[in-house]
Amino acid sequence: MSTQVSKTFIFPVPTQWLGQEQDDANAGVATYNGPKNLKVWLRYDDNGNKTDQIVDTVDPTRADYPDPLPADIYAVDLDADLYPETAAALYGGIAGPLHIEVQAGPSSDPNPYIEDPAHFHEVYDMESFGWDPTLNSGAGGWKTPKYSHADENPDGSDTTFGWEWVRTIRNNMLTACDNRVPTDAANTSFAQEWKDYRQKLRDLPADWVGVGTATHLIVWPRDPDMVKKDAEIKTYKAQNLAETDPNFYDGVLPNENPDA
């Protein structure tokens, strides 16, 4: 039976979400809950050299732990008491981020909910955690993790956020519904719903200009089909699920607080 630990740790955070400069005035806090002793499985390359390619992170006391390991796998001991950040990243054992309501956008639109930017999973690129067999003169060592970052184009521009990205997505959404309203339904309420939705898309850059470069805060309009589906989901949940049911907030609707 494995020894379980609860280890609270403090970690540095950047000055802004997806930023790369460390904030000297603030820090994040998280608690790892799980096995104290873990095994990180990594792969040998075709020439028998150790690589940093992680296969799995496991509790070695589990009943089905293989002995010996497959020939192309080697294992490294991970002590969660000493390296709780690495254990949390590779094994899990920490609660997910809470969501924060941000006052942004036009008053007629719902405010966006975002995951806590100071949460461990938001601050760090989880794939940057791991074992480097070349460190310490070949003895190996745990990697220094990197902050999460937005993907960039070769010219350094942001491919994930930014107004160019917003306009590209907006234009694609407009194109996708160009022929949504049949000609014989041009003067119906059905057609008006789609006209209103398309106008909302056209107005989006002006409506959300106040967020500046933080375009990830934009709450994208829902098309009429989505709105109808949202209403059906809410009705089903209200009629069939209690708020204490673990599935009540599963698939939470846009602009609703998942932590409510």
ROTORVEX-231615 format. One record per residue (C-alpha): z, x, y; residue in three letters. Coordinates in steps of 0.02 Angstrom, whole numbers, plus 50000, padded with zeros to 5 digits. Each point is the difference from the previous one (the first is absolute). Layout:
<nodes>
ZXYala ...
</nodes>
This chain:
<nodes>
500005000050000met 499515006950169ser 501215004050141thr 499634988750148gln 500265005550179val 499954991950171ser 499515013250127lys 499824996450185thr 498945012550096phe 499425002650177ile 498225005050039phe 499035004650157pro 498804987450076val 498515002150116pro 500034994850182thr 498824985549961gln 499294991049849trp 498735011249911leu 500425013750125gly 500185018349951gln 501295005950127glu 501824999449945gln 501194989150099asp 501505010850046asp 501054985150054ala 499824988549849asn 500025000949811ala 499754988649852gly 501254995449865val 499664994649821ala 500954998649837thr 499325005149830tyr 500694990149853asn 499495005849828gly 500185013349866pro 500755016450057lys 498925010549886asn 498134997049993leu 498515008449922lys 498405001950099val 498495001649887trp 498555010450064leu 498365005149925arg 499315016849942tyr 498205003750048asp 498645003949872asp 500515018350002asn 501834996449966gly 500585003150178asn 501324988850077lys 499364988250134thr 500864988850128asp 499204984349926gln 501434988049963ile 499794988849848val 501664990650006asp 501835001350049thr 501174993849864val 501794998549942asp 500125012249854pro 501374989749917thr 498864985349968arg 499754996049817ala 498145003349995asp 500045016950087tyr 498755010849904pro 500565016049916asp 499005010750005pro 498974995650153leu 498114998849986pro 499165017149998ala 499234997850173asp 501654995150084ile 501465010350063tyr 501634993250071ala 501085005050148val 501834994850021asp 500384990050156leu 501824998150050asp 500154984750111ala 501665005950065asp 499175015550074leu 498314992550044tyr 500274981450033pro 498474998950114glu 498865006649864thr 500804988749869ala 499784984950113ala 498175004350030ala 499545004049820leu 501124988249901tyr 500454986250122gly 501734992750010gly 500064995650185ile 499824982950079ala 498364995950085gly 499854999350189pro 500614985150100leu 498794992150121his 500144999950188ile 499314986850118glu 499095008250146val 499714991250165gln 498135002750022ala 498404990750035gly 499644983650088pro 501424987450009ser 498944987349906ser 499945011249847asp 501415004049879pro 500835016950019asn 499585013049869pro 501245005449867tyr 499905018249951ile 500925010449871glu 501415010250075asp 499125015750065pro 501585010249968ala 500064995449815his 499825014349877phe 498384992849928his 499244998050172glu 500545017050068val 499355010849858tyr 498385001549903asp 500704996849826met 498595010149921glu 500585015550095ser 501595000949895phe 499885010149841gly 500155016549910trp 499015015650046asp 499985012549856pro 499405013950115thr 501525000050114leu 501415012849987asn 498905013749927ser 499374988649863gly 501694992749952ala 499524983750082gly 500884988750124gly 500024982950079trp 498714997150135lys 500464996850181thr 499454982050032pro 498834995150139lys 500094985550121tyr 498854985249969ser 498435000850103his 498494989650042ala 498355004749918asp 498825009150116glu 498135002050016asn 499295017750004pro 499974999050190asp 501874996550003gly 499864981550045ser 501104987549910asp 499194990349858thr 501484988549973thr 500494994550175phe 499295000850174gly 498874988450097trp 498405006149920glu 500734995149832trp 500554983150071val 498284995950068arg 499155005049838thr 501144988649898ile 499824986050128arg 498105001149996asn 499994999949810asn 501094984449999met 498824991350121leu 498505004749895thr 500854993649842ala 500114982450070cys 498344999150094asp 499344986349885asn 501664991849954arg 499624983550090val 498544989849930pro 498754993450127thr 500434981949959asp 501835003350038ala 499755007950170ala 500964986650096asn 501434997249879thr 501825005250010ser 499605012049857phe 498735008750111ala 501225000650147gln 501305008949894glu 498755013649962trp 499435001150181lys 501805002150055asp 500285013449869tyr 498435009650053arg 500514998950182gln 501715006849954lys 499155015049920leu 498925003050153arg 501534999250113asp 501065011149889leu 499765016650091pro 500464992050167ala 501444989949927asp 500805015149919trp 499625013450129val 501855001050038gly 500375009149836val 499085015350064gly 499595011749857thr 501224991249881ala 498614988949933thr 500884998649832his 501074986650085leu 498534988150020ile 500214983449910val 498264995849941trp 499494981750012pro 499894990349838arg 498374990949967asp 500084981149967pro 499865002449812asp 501485012050003met 501014988250109val 499714986049875lys 500515011149856lys 501565005750094asp 500524981950024ala 499754996449814glu 501095014949952ile 501394994850120lys 499954982149934thr 500065005949820tyr 501475011550033lys 500954986550095ala 499764987649859gln 500225011349849asn 501065015250045leu 501755002250067ala 500285013550131glu 501105008949874thr 498535001449880asp 499405018349994pro 498204993750014asn 500324990150159phe 499525014750112tyr 498745007349878asp 498325000350089gly 500824996050167val 498794992650124leu 499375010250147pro 501145000950151asn 501514993949902glu 501515011249979asn 500065005649817pro 501865003750020asp 500484982850067ala 
</nodes>
